[in-house]
């Protein structure tokens, strides 16, 4: 009987499986964590009072607020990830994610404080993870944000080997009395648009359908009207509007702000409008970047579809009191670098607020942004 038990044990041992055989490697995860540790630590400020490896990230609420309100947002990069994967260029999508979330905090007058990320994949590639996190860390340092935690999830079967998804969550803080939510917007106010850095992070499914699938452009193809290879244009990082927002808020003339993402100008400005006013947006007030013209033309995409899918060159909007126009423009000019000033304008008066019913009205022009 003793021999029988031994044989049974040997058979069971042969049939046993490991986590690694199921496709999940603890070793790869540990290597990835080692690679990203220095990047994460580079973002921490004195309010980050925890240490790497704990089950939660610790962040001490800054002092100086009478009635502090926490603001939170979460987002992803979408199918822009597929462009990054094909280009083997991953750091810019980490920047995309942080800047997108930071803008969503800034739009209400909040100060971004800390960030958490999630990377889900079929097979963890430590080098790719490091590139993504290094981009995040760079953007966090620029925005003064602490990267206090995250999750690396290896899930074979849910994702194919090299496939991955990327999600981020950011928390900010604001004085309750200083929150900007659009409720003070009134007839006679002006709408100021801040230029985008191209497509940012919305509309890539349509871009890929038109340019890469239907028209069969390649990402390394030089496109004369873009002045660059297609892939480089598409991977331009989502712009951060922190400096502009901080300076303009100091004037006291900002009454509402909108981050122009999915839904375009109409779908995002409407979110902050009181029910007794409309926003008139003049489409000829700024020049639409060439990448949008390319998508529109090659895909025979309607103007209505372009408007609700893309930012069309305006990534952020401020609604300001008319009497503060000169001061706002001065504040915006103070945030521009010497390089930016030689490239032309990056802010535009694109419309005004009129009596109405809470709608965004796109006013056509002869040039129609083209």
C-alpha positions in Angstrom: 0.0 0.0 0.0 2.9 2.3 0.7 4.1 1.8 -2.8 0.7 2.5 -4.3 0.5 5.9 -2.4 4.0 6.8 -3.8 3.0 6.1 -7.3 -0.2 8.2 -6.9 1.9 11.1 -5.6 4.3 10.9 -8.5 1.4 11.0 -11.0 -0.1 14.0 -9.3 3.2 15.8 -9.3 3.5 15.2 -13.1 0.1 16.7 -13.7 0.6 19.8 -11.5 0.8 23.2 -13.2 2.5 26.4 -12.2 1.2 30.0 -12.6 3.9 30.6 -15.2 2.7 27.6 -17.2 -0.7 29.3 -17.2 0.9 32.3 -18.7 1.4 34.6 -15.7 5.0 35.3 -14.7 5.7 36.7 -11.2 9.3 37.1 -12.3 8.4 39.4 -15.2 6.2 41.4 -12.9 9.1 41.7 -10.4 11.5 42.8 -13.2 9.0 45.4 -14.4 8.6 46.8 -10.9 12.4 47.1 -10.5 12.6 48.9 -13.8 10.0 51.5 -12.9 10.9 52.1 -9.3 13.2 55.0 -10.0 10.7 56.7 -12.4 8.0 56.5 -9.8 10.2 57.8 -7.0 11.2 60.8 -9.1 7.6 62.1 -9.0 7.0 62.0 -5.2 6.7 65.1 -3.2 6.6 65.7 0.6 2.8 65.0 0.6 3.5 61.4 -0.6 4.1 59.8 2.8 3.8 56.1 1.9 6.5 54.0 0.4 6.5 51.7 -2.7 5.3 48.2 -2.1 2.4 48.9 0.3 -1.1 48.0 -0.6 -2.3 51.6 -0.9 -0.7 54.9 -1.9 -0.6 57.5 0.9 -1.0 61.2 0.2 -1.4 63.9 2.9 -4.0 66.5 2.1 -2.1 69.9 1.6 -2.8 72.6 4.2 -4.1 76.1 3.4 -7.6 75.1 2.3 -10.6 76.4 4.3 -13.0 74.1 2.6 -11.0 71.6 0.5 -12.9 69.6 -2.2 -11.3 66.6 -3.9 -11.7 66.2 -7.6 -11.2 62.9 -9.4 -11.1 61.7 -13.0 -10.2 58.5 -14.8 -9.5 57.9 -18.5 -7.6 55.8 -21.0 -5.6 56.4 -24.2 -7.9 54.4 -26.5 -6.8 52.9 -29.8 -3.9 55.3 -30.0 -2.2 52.4 -28.1 -2.2 50.5 -31.4 -0.3 53.2 -33.1 2.3 53.3 -30.3 2.6 49.5 -30.5 3.2 49.5 -34.3 5.7 52.4 -34.0 7.4 50.7 -31.0 7.2 54.0 -29.3 5.6 53.9 -25.8 6.8 56.8 -23.7 4.4 59.4 -25.3 1.3 57.4 -24.4 2.3 57.7 -20.8 2.4 61.5 -21.3 -1.0 61.3 -23.0 -2.6 59.6 -20.1 -1.3 62.0 -17.4 -2.0 65.2 -19.4 -5.5 64.1 -20.3 -6.4 63.4 -16.7 -4.6 66.6 -15.4 -6.6 68.7 -17.8 -9.8 67.3 -16.5 -8.8 68.4 -13.0 -7.6 71.8 -14.2 -10.9 72.5 -16.0 -12.7 73.0 -12.7 -9.9 75.1 -11.2 -8.4 72.2 -9.3 -4.8 71.4 -8.6 -3.8 67.9 -9.6 -2.2 66.0 -6.7 -1.6 62.4 -7.4 -2.0 59.7 -10.1 -2.5 56.0 -10.3 -2.1 53.8 -13.3 -3.3 50.4 -14.6 -1.5 48.4 -17.2 -3.3 45.2 -18.3 -1.6 42.8 -20.8 -1.5 39.3 -22.2 2.2 38.9 -21.6 4.1 41.4 -19.5 7.1 43.0 -21.3 9.2 44.8 -18.6 10.9 47.0 -21.2 7.6 48.2 -22.6 6.2 48.9 -19.2 9.3 50.9 -18.2 8.9 53.1 -21.3 5.2 53.7 -20.6 5.9 54.5 -16.9 8.9 56.7 -17.8 6.6 58.8 -19.9 4.0 59.0 -17.1 6.7 60.0 -14.6 8.0 62.8 -16.9 4.5 64.2 -17.3 3.8 63.9 -13.6 7.0 65.8 -12.8 5.9 68.6 -15.2 2.4 68.8 -13.7 3.7 68.5 -10.1 1.8 65.3 -9.6 2.9 62.3 -7.5 2.6 58.8 -9.1 1.7 57.0 -5.9 0.5 53.6 -7.1 -0.7 51.4 -9.8 -1.3 47.9 -11.1 0.4 45.6 -13.5 -2.0 42.8 -14.6 -0.9 39.9 -16.8 -4.0 38.2 -18.1 -3.5 35.7 -20.9 -6.7 34.8 -22.6 -8.2 38.2 -22.0 -5.5 39.9 -23.9 -3.3 38.5 -26.7 0.4 38.3 -25.9 1.6 41.8 -26.8 -1.8 43.5 -26.4 -2.2 45.8 -23.5 -4.5 48.5 -22.1 -3.6 51.6 -20.2 -5.8 53.5 -17.7 -5.1 56.3 -15.3 -6.9 57.9 -12.3 -6.0 61.3 -11.0 -7.1 63.1 -7.8 -6.9 66.9 -7.4 -8.0 69.5 -4.9 -9.7 72.8 -5.0 -11.1 75.4 -2.6 -14.8 75.0 -2.6 -15.5 78.6 -3.2 -13.1 78.7 -6.1 -14.5 75.8 -8.1 -15.1 76.7 -11.8 -18.2 74.9 -13.1 -19.6 77.3 -15.7 -22.5 78.4 -13.5 -21.3 82.0 -13.6 -21.2 82.1 -17.5 -23.5 84.9 -18.8 -24.5 86.7 -21.9 -21.7 88.8 -23.3 -18.9 86.6 -22.2 -16.2 85.6 -24.7 -15.0 82.1 -25.7 -11.2 81.7 -25.9 -9.8 78.6 -27.6 -6.3 77.2 -26.9 -4.7 75.2 -29.6 -4.3 71.5 -29.5 -1.3 69.4 -30.4 -3.1 67.6 -33.1 -5.5 64.7 -32.5 -4.6 64.2 -28.8 -6.3 61.0 -27.6 -9.7 60.9 -29.2 -11.0 59.7 -32.6 -8.2 57.2 -33.4 -10.6 54.5 -34.4 -11.8 56.7 -37.2 -8.3 57.9 -38.1 -7.1 54.3 -38.3 -10.1 53.3 -40.4 -9.6 56.1 -42.9 -5.9 56.4 -43.2 -4.4 53.0 -42.3 -7.2 50.6 -43.4 -9.2 52.3 -46.2 -6.4 54.5 -47.8 -3.6 52.2 -46.7 -1.1 54.8 -45.6 1.8 53.5 -43.6 2.9 55.0 -40.3 6.5 55.6 -41.6 5.2 57.3 -44.7 6.2 60.9 -45.2 3.1 63.1 -45.7 4.1 66.4 -47.3 1.1 68.4 -46.1 1.9 67.2 -42.5 5.6 68.0 -42.8 6.4 64.7 -41.0 5.9 61.0 -41.1 2.3 60.0 -40.4 3.1 58.0 -37.3 5.0 60.9 -35.7 2.1 63.2 -36.3 -0.4 60.7 -34.8 1.8 60.2 -31.7 2.1 63.8 -30.8 1.3 63.9 -27.0 -1.8 65.3 -25.5 -1.2 68.9 -24.5 -1.1 70.0 -20.9 -2.8 73.3 -20.2 -1.7 73.9 -16.7 0.4 77.0 -17.2 -2.4 78.7 -19.1 -5.1 77.8 -16.6 -3.1 78.9 -13.6 -2.2 82.3 -15.0 -5.7 83.0 -16.3 -7.4 82.0 -13.1 -5.3 84.6 -11.3 -7.1 87.3 -13.3 -10.5 86.5 -11.7 -12.1 86.7 -15.2 -12.5 82.9 -16.0 -16.1 81.8 -15.7 -16.0 78.4 -17.3 -13.6 76.0 -18.9 -13.9 72.9 -21.1 -11.4 70.2 -22.1 -12.1 69.3 -25.7 -12.0 65.5 -26.0 -14.5 63.0 -27.3 -17.6 64.9 -28.5 -15.5 67.7 -29.8 -16.3 71.4 -29.3 -20.1 71.0 -29.2 -20.2 68.0 -27.0 -17.8 69.4 -24.3 -18.7 73.1 -24.2 -22.4 72.3 -23.7 -21.4 70.5 -20.4 -20.6 73.8 -18.7 -23.3 76.1 -20.2 -26.2 77.4 -18.0 -29.6 76.7 -19.5 -30.3 80.4 -20.3 -27.4 81.0 -22.7 -25.9 79.6 -25.9 -22.3 79.5 -27.1 -21.8 80.8 -30.6 -18.5 79.2 -32.0 -17.1 80.7 -35.2 -15.4 77.9 -37.1 -13.3 80.3 -39.2 -11.7 81.8 -36.1 -8.7 79.4 -36.2 -7.0 77.3 -38.8 -7.7 73.6 -38.6 -4.4 71.5 -38.5 -3.5 69.6 -41.6 -4.1 66.1 -40.0 -7.8 66.8 -39.6 -8.1 68.0 -43.2 -6.3 64.9 -44.3 -8.8 62.6 -42.5 -11.8 64.6 -43.6 -10.8 64.5 -47.3 -9.5 61.0 -47.5 -12.4 59.5 -45.6 -15.1 61.8 -47.1 -16.0 62.4 -43.5 -18.9 64.9 -43.0 -18.2 68.2 -41.2 -20.8 67.2 -38.6 -18.9 64.0 -38.0 -15.6 65.7 -37.8 -17.0 68.2 -35.2 -18.3 65.6 -32.8 -15.3 63.3 -33.1 -12.2 65.5 -33.0 -11.0 68.7 -31.3 -10.2 70.2 -34.8 -7.2 72.1 -33.4 -8.8 73.5 -30.2 -7.9 71.4 -27.2 -9.2 73.6 -24.4 -11.7 76.4 -24.0 -12.1 79.2 -21.6 -15.2 81.3 -21.2 -14.2 84.7 -19.8 -15.8 88.0 -18.8 -15.6 90.4 -21.8 -14.0 93.1 -19.7 -11.1 90.8 -18.8 -10.2 90.0 -22.4 -7.0 92.1 -22.5 -5.8 90.8 -19.1 -6.5 87.2 -20.2 -4.6 87.6 -23.4 -1.7 89.1 -21.5 -1.8 86.1 -19.1 -1.8 83.7 -22.0 1.0 85.5 -23.7 3.1 85.2 -20.5 2.9 81.4 -20.7 4.2 81.1 -24.2 7.8 80.0 -24.8 10.1 81.7 -27.2 9.8 78.8 -29.6 6.0 78.9 -29.5 6.0 82.6 -30.2 7.8 82.1 -33.4 5.4 79.4 -34.5 2.4 81.7 -34.6 -0.7 82.1 -32.4 -1.8 79.4 -30.0 -4.9 81.1 -28.5 -7.9 82.5 -30.4 -11.2 84.3 -29.6 -13.5 81.7 -31.2 -16.9 82.8 -30.1 -19.2 84.5 -27.6 -22.1 83.8 -25.2 -25.6 84.9 -26.1 -29.0 84.5 -24.7 -30.4 81.1 -25.5 -31.2 77.6 -24.2 -28.0 75.9 -23.3 -26.9 75.0 -26.8 -23.6 75.2 -28.7 -24.1 76.7 -32.2 -21.4 76.2 -34.7 -21.3 79.2 -37.0 -20.0 78.4 -40.5 -17.7 80.7 -42.3 -16.4 81.1 -45.9 -13.1 79.5 -44.9 -14.7 76.9 -42.6 -11.4 76.4 -40.7 -9.6 75.0 -43.8 
